[in-house]
Amino acid sequence: MVTITEDIVLENVDHILVSGVGILDFSVSGENSYYTWRGTEESDWEVSDVERVENVEEDRIILYPEDEFFTCEIEAKGEEENEGPVDCYC
């Protein structure tokens, strides 16, 4: 797992795991581990162009893109307590 600690743009994101406490895990196609962004419950993040959502009744939901991949523009100031914004789209 790679912790996102500074601004980054991730391309080829094939799904996103979302936690209710503000943690986002990004799965990038062809890579073996997730990129993890640790925000707060009030963090500013938005994922558009979502085709399918799984585990809606669970603690961690999974978002899948309408197209093949998401592109995610992520702002981070450190290892934890990030406020965003995070914008993901196809």
OpenMM code with the backbone's topology and positions (N, CA, C; nanometers):
from openmm import Vec3, app, unit

residues = "MET VAL THR ILE THR GLU ASP ILE VAL LEU GLU ASN VAL ASP HIS ILE LEU VAL SER GLY VAL GLY ILE LEU ASP PHE SER VAL SER GLY GLU ASN SER TYR TYR THR TRP ARG GLY THR GLU GLU SER ASP TRP GLU VAL SER ASP VAL GLU ARG VAL GLU ASN VAL GLU GLU ASP ARG ILE ILE LEU TYR PRO GLU ASP GLU PHE PHE THR CYS GLU ILE GLU ALA LYS GLY GLU GLU GLU ASN GLU GLY PRO VAL ASP CYS TYR CYS".split()
positions = [
    Vec3(0.0843, -0.1170, 0.0000),
    Vec3(0.0000, 0.0000, 0.0000),
    Vec3(0.0896, 0.1243, 0.0000),
    Vec3(0.0547, 0.2185, -0.0857),
    Vec3(0.1266, 0.3451, -0.0956),
    Vec3(0.0378, 0.4538, -0.0354),
    Vec3(0.0878, 0.5273, 0.0619),
    Vec3(0.0113, 0.6365, 0.1214),
    Vec3(0.0362, 0.7641, 0.0421),
    Vec3(-0.0728, 0.8291, 0.0007),
    Vec3(-0.0628, 0.9547, -0.0740),
    Vec3(-0.0402, 1.0670, 0.0257),
    Vec3(0.0729, 1.1381, 0.0127),
    Vec3(0.1088, 1.2437, 0.1075),
    Vec3(0.1257, 1.3795, 0.0411),
    Vec3(0.1162, 1.3846, -0.0921),
    Vec3(0.1270, 1.5114, -0.1643),
    Vec3(0.0372, 1.5042, -0.2876),
    Vec3(0.0156, 1.6183, -0.3512),
    Vec3(-0.0727, 1.6248, -0.4671),
    Vec3(-0.0268, 1.5279, -0.5757),
    Vec3(-0.1245, 1.4590, -0.6368),
    Vec3(-0.0933, 1.3602, -0.7398),
    Vec3(-0.2144, 1.3439, -0.8316),
    Vec3(-0.1891, 1.3026, -0.9541),
    Vec3(-0.2946, 1.2633, -1.0467),
    Vec3(-0.2732, 1.1153, -1.0760),
    Vec3(-0.3753, 1.0345, -1.0463),
    Vec3(-0.3694, 0.8917, -1.0757),
    Vec3(-0.4544, 0.8638, -1.1992),
    Vec3(-0.3974, 0.7947, -1.2943),
    Vec3(-0.4700, 0.7542, -1.4142),
    Vec3(-0.4860, 0.6028, -1.4106),
    Vec3(-0.5767, 0.5519, -1.4911),
    Vec3(-0.6020, 0.4072, -1.5012),
    Vec3(-0.6482, 0.3462, -1.3694),
    Vec3(-0.7312, 0.4208, -1.2950),
    Vec3(-0.7874, 0.3708, -1.1699),
    Vec3(-0.9072, 0.2833, -1.2051),
    Vec3(-0.8992, 0.1521, -1.1745),
    Vec3(-1.0080, 0.0635, -1.2153),
    Vec3(-1.1180, 0.0474, -1.1111),
    Vec3(-1.0899, 0.0802, -0.9851),
    Vec3(-1.1952, 0.0901, -0.8837),
    Vec3(-1.1415, 0.1669, -0.7629),
    Vec3(-1.2365, 0.2136, -0.6812),
    Vec3(-1.2032, 0.2908, -0.5614),
    Vec3(-1.2774, 0.2297, -0.4438),
    Vec3(-1.2050, 0.2032, -0.3350),
    Vec3(-1.2662, 0.1598, -0.2094),
    Vec3(-1.2866, 0.2838, -0.1235),
    Vec3(-1.4075, 0.2989, -0.0684),
    Vec3(-1.4411, 0.4170, 0.0101),
    Vec3(-1.4814, 0.3743, 0.1510),
    Vec3(-1.4205, 0.4353, 0.2505),
    Vec3(-1.4540, 0.4106, 0.3900),
    Vec3(-1.5353, 0.5281, 0.4428),
    Vec3(-1.6285, 0.5000, 0.5320),
    Vec3(-1.7112, 0.6046, 0.5912),
    Vec3(-1.6341, 0.7029, 0.6769),
    Vec3(-1.5112, 0.6711, 0.7121),
    Vec3(-1.4317, 0.7618, 0.7948),
    Vec3(-1.3406, 0.8503, 0.7109),
    Vec3(-1.3551, 0.8459, 0.5765),
    Vec3(-1.2792, 0.9360, 0.4906),
    Vec3(-1.1533, 0.8787, 0.4301),
    Vec3(-1.1411, 0.7473, 0.4253),
    Vec3(-1.0243, 0.6860, 0.3628),
    Vec3(-1.0628, 0.6362, 0.2239),
    Vec3(-0.9834, 0.6726, 0.1244),
    Vec3(-1.0045, 0.6273, -0.0127),
    Vec3(-0.8848, 0.5439, -0.0552),
    Vec3(-0.9115, 0.4269, -0.1112),
    Vec3(-0.8070, 0.3401, -0.1655),
    Vec3(-0.8292, 0.3283, -0.3154),
    Vec3(-0.7269, 0.3612, -0.3930),
    Vec3(-0.7350, 0.3635, -0.5386),
    Vec3(-0.6592, 0.2447, -0.5961),
    Vec3(-0.7274, 0.1640, -0.6766),
    Vec3(-0.6640, 0.0514, -0.7445),
    Vec3(-0.6265, 0.0958, -0.8853),
    Vec3(-0.4972, 0.0991, -0.9140),
    Vec3(-0.4479, 0.1396, -1.0453),
    Vec3(-0.4171, 0.0130, -1.1251),
    Vec3(-0.4711, 0.0062, -1.2448),
    Vec3(-0.4527, -0.1100, -1.3307),
    Vec3(-0.3041, -0.1402, -1.3509),
    Vec3(-0.2670, -0.2673, -1.3367),
    Vec3(-0.1287, -0.3097, -1.3574),
    Vec3(-0.0388, -0.2971, -1.2359),
    Vec3(-0.0902, -0.2431, -1.1261),
    Vec3(-0.0098, -0.2290, -1.0041),
    Vec3(-0.0626, -0.3246, -0.8979),
    Vec3(0.0246, -0.3696, -0.8099),
    Vec3(-0.0104, -0.4727, -0.7119),
    Vec3(-0.0659, -0.4216, -0.5802),
    Vec3(-0.0555, -0.2926, -0.5531),
    Vec3(-0.1055, -0.2411, -0.4259),
    Vec3(-0.1906, -0.1171, -0.4492),
    Vec3(-0.2654, -0.0824, -0.3467),
    Vec3(-0.3515, 0.0353, -0.3510),
    Vec3(-0.2733, 0.1616, -0.3172),
    Vec3(-0.3218, 0.2747, -0.3685),
    Vec3(-0.2785, 0.4070, -0.3253),
    Vec3(-0.3829, 0.4519, -0.2235),
    Vec3(-0.3410, 0.4860, -0.1030),
    Vec3(-0.4342, 0.5205, 0.0042),
    Vec3(-0.4250, 0.6687, 0.0378),
    Vec3(-0.5415, 0.7329, 0.0405),
    Vec3(-0.5552, 0.8731, 0.0789),
    Vec3(-0.6354, 0.8760, 0.2075),
    Vec3(-0.5783, 0.9327, 0.3120),
    Vec3(-0.6451, 0.9363, 0.4424),
    Vec3(-0.6987, 1.0766, 0.4685),
    Vec3(-0.8297, 1.0874, 0.4556),
    Vec3(-0.8974, 1.2132, 0.4831),
    Vec3(-0.9716, 1.2047, 0.6148),
    Vec3(-1.0724, 1.2890, 0.6283),
    Vec3(-1.1595, 1.2881, 0.7452),
    Vec3(-1.3027, 1.2673, 0.6951),
    Vec3(-1.3954, 1.2505, 0.7873),
    Vec3(-1.5357, 1.2334, 0.7490),
    Vec3(-1.5886, 1.3559, 0.6738),
    Vec3(-1.5316, 1.4722, 0.6971),
    Vec3(-1.5768, 1.5956, 0.6328),
    Vec3(-1.4946, 1.6320, 0.5092),
    Vec3(-1.4054, 1.5468, 0.4655),
    Vec3(-1.3184, 1.5763, 0.3509),
    Vec3(-1.3994, 1.6014, 0.2246),
    Vec3(-1.3413, 1.6819, 0.1359),
    Vec3(-1.4044, 1.7186, 0.0089),
    Vec3(-1.3576, 1.6222, -0.0990),
    Vec3(-1.4421, 1.5238, -0.1329),
    Vec3(-1.4088, 1.4336, -0.2427),
    Vec3(-1.5352, 1.4039, -0.3228),
    Vec3(-1.5150, 1.3838, -0.4517),
    Vec3(-1.6275, 1.3564, -0.5412),
    Vec3(-1.5832, 1.2586, -0.6492),
    Vec3(-1.6654, 1.1576, -0.6719),
    Vec3(-1.6411, 1.0609, -0.7781),
    Vec3(-1.7607, 1.0667, -0.8713),
    Vec3(-1.7369, 1.1040, -0.9973),
    Vec3(-1.8450, 1.1060, -1.0956),
    Vec3(-1.8220, 0.9964, -1.1984),
    Vec3(-1.9195, 0.9760, -1.2842),
    Vec3(-1.9133, 0.8737, -1.3893),
    Vec3(-1.9009, 0.7332, -1.3311),
    Vec3(-1.9782, 0.7067, -1.2257),
    Vec3(-1.9779, 0.5753, -1.1603),
    Vec3(-2.0816, 0.4859, -1.2271),
    Vec3(-2.0378, 0.3689, -1.2710),
    Vec3(-2.1309, 0.2739, -1.3319),
    Vec3(-2.1939, 0.1810, -1.2287),
    Vec3(-2.1130, 0.1348, -1.1341),
    Vec3(-2.1607, 0.0342, -1.0399),
    Vec3(-2.1029, 0.0605, -0.9012),
    Vec3(-2.1870, 0.0356, -0.8000),
    Vec3(-2.1451, 0.0470, -0.6601),
    Vec3(-2.1718, -0.0871, -0.5936),
    Vec3(-2.0724, -0.1413, -0.5243),
    Vec3(-2.0886, -0.2677, -0.4521),
    Vec3(-2.0691, -0.2449, -0.3030),
    Vec3(-2.1238, -0.3360, -0.2235),
    Vec3(-2.1111, -0.3360, -0.0769),
    Vec3(-2.1750, -0.2131, -0.0127),
    Vec3(-2.2875, -0.1684, -0.0653),
    Vec3(-2.3530, -0.0476, -0.0140),
    Vec3(-2.3874, -0.0606, 0.1338),
    Vec3(-2.4175, -0.1787, 0.1789),
    Vec3(-2.4547, -0.2007, 0.3185),
    Vec3(-2.3344, -0.2285, 0.4087),
    Vec3(-2.2145, -0.2241, 0.3547),
    Vec3(-2.0934, -0.2564, 0.4306),
    Vec3(-2.0188, -0.1292, 0.4728),
    Vec3(-1.9103, -0.1469, 0.5485),
    Vec3(-1.8261, -0.0345, 0.5909),
    Vec3(-1.7435, 0.0222, 0.4770),
    Vec3(-1.7129, -0.0606, 0.3773),
    Vec3(-1.6292, -0.0180, 0.2647),
    Vec3(-1.7060, -0.0440, 0.1359),
    Vec3(-1.7387, 0.0634, 0.0633),
    Vec3(-1.8056, 0.0446, -0.0651),
    Vec3(-1.7017, 0.0478, -0.1772),
    Vec3(-1.7373, -0.0103, -0.2904),
    Vec3(-1.6485, -0.0153, -0.4053),
    Vec3(-1.7166, 0.0563, -0.5213),
    Vec3(-1.6460, 0.1517, -0.5831),
    Vec3(-1.6978, 0.2284, -0.6964),
    Vec3(-1.6249, 0.1862, -0.8233),
    Vec3(-1.7024, 0.1554, -0.9274),
    Vec3(-1.6469, 0.1171, -1.0571),
    Vec3(-1.6833, 0.2219, -1.1612),
    Vec3(-1.5930, 0.2525, -1.2552),
    Vec3(-1.6163, 0.3592, -1.3538),
    Vec3(-1.7091, 0.3176, -1.4680),
    Vec3(-1.7737, 0.4189, -1.5287),
    Vec3(-1.8559, 0.3970, -1.6481),
    Vec3(-1.7690, 0.3519, -1.7648),
    Vec3(-1.6567, 0.4170, -1.7836),
    Vec3(-1.5624, 0.3780, -1.8875),
    Vec3(-1.4643, 0.2774, -1.8280),
    Vec3(-1.3558, 0.2545, -1.8964),
    Vec3(-1.2595, 0.1553, -1.8496),
    Vec3(-1.1911, 0.1967, -1.7195),
    Vec3(-1.1586, 0.3286, -1.7057),
    Vec3(-1.0837, 0.3752, -1.5892),
    Vec3(-1.1312, 0.5127, -1.5431),
    Vec3(-1.1016, 0.5427, -1.4166),
    Vec3(-1.1131, 0.6775, -1.3621),
    Vec3(-0.9776, 0.7473, -1.3760),
    Vec3(-0.9817, 0.8796, -1.3818),
    Vec3(-0.8655, 0.9646, -1.3569),
    Vec3(-0.8977, 1.0381, -1.2275),
    Vec3(-0.8037, 1.0411, -1.1337),
    Vec3(-0.8283, 1.1031, -1.0038),
    Vec3(-0.7235, 1.2107, -0.9749),
    Vec3(-0.7706, 1.3326, -0.9543),
    Vec3(-0.6858, 1.4453, -0.9152),
    Vec3(-0.6978, 1.4574, -0.7634),
    Vec3(-0.5863, 1.4383, -0.6937),
    Vec3(-0.5880, 1.4245, -0.5486),
    Vec3(-0.4972, 1.5295, -0.4849),
    Vec3(-0.5523, 1.6017, -0.3887),
    Vec3(-0.4728, 1.6975, -0.3126),
    Vec3(-0.4481, 1.6408, -0.1737),
    Vec3(-0.3231, 1.6407, -0.1310),
    Vec3(-0.2873, 1.5891, 0.0010),
    Vec3(-0.1796, 1.6771, 0.0624),
    Vec3(-0.1875, 1.6923, 0.1931),
    Vec3(-0.0903, 1.7734, 0.2669),
    Vec3(-0.0044, 1.6904, 0.3610),
    Vec3(-0.0369, 1.5629, 0.3771),
    Vec3(0.0390, 1.4773, 0.4676),
    Vec3(-0.0172, 1.3371, 0.4664),
    Vec3(0.0204, 1.2575, 0.5649),
    Vec3(-0.0222, 1.1182, 0.5699),
    Vec3(-0.1656, 1.1001, 0.6162),
    Vec3(-0.2187, 1.1934, 0.6970),
    Vec3(-0.3535, 1.1813, 0.7522),
    Vec3(-0.4212, 1.3174, 0.7554),
    Vec3(-0.5515, 1.3125, 0.7871),
    Vec3(-0.6303, 1.4346, 0.8082),
    Vec3(-0.6325, 1.5263, 0.6852),
    Vec3(-0.6254, 1.4679, 0.5654),
    Vec3(-0.6331, 1.5472, 0.4435),
    Vec3(-0.7758, 1.5940, 0.4213),
    Vec3(-0.7896, 1.7104, 0.3629),
    Vec3(-0.9220, 1.7676, 0.3410),
    Vec3(-0.9619, 1.7687, 0.1942),
    Vec3(-0.8674, 1.7421, 0.1046),
    Vec3(-0.8986, 1.7397, -0.0382),
    Vec3(-0.8761, 1.8738, -0.1015),
    Vec3(-0.9294, 1.8912, -0.2176),
    Vec3(-1.0306, 1.8054, -0.2808),
    Vec3(-0.9693, 1.6857, -0.3503),
    Vec3(-1.0554, 1.5866, -0.3735),
    Vec3(-1.0267, 1.4711, -0.4565),
    Vec3(-1.1376, 1.4654, -0.5606),
    Vec3(-1.1004, 1.4681, -0.6876),
    Vec3(-1.1993, 1.4610, -0.7961),
    Vec3(-1.1629, 1.3453, -0.8872),
    Vec3(-1.2576, 1.2514, -0.9035),
    Vec3(-1.2374, 1.1371, -0.9921),
    Vec3(-1.3454, 1.1377, -1.0991),
    Vec3(-1.3068, 1.1092, -1.2227),
    Vec3(-1.3976, 1.1149, -1.3359),
    Vec3(-1.3426, 1.0255, -1.4467),
    Vec3(-1.4275, 0.9983, -1.5450),
    Vec3(-1.3849, 0.9192, -1.6613),
    Vec3(-1.3513, 1.0117, -1.7765),
] * unit.nanometer
topology = app.Topology()
chain = topology.addChain("A")
for resn in residues:
    res = topology.addResidue(resn, chain)
    for name in ("N", "CA", "C"):
        topology.addAtom(name, app.Element.getBySymbol(name[0]), res)
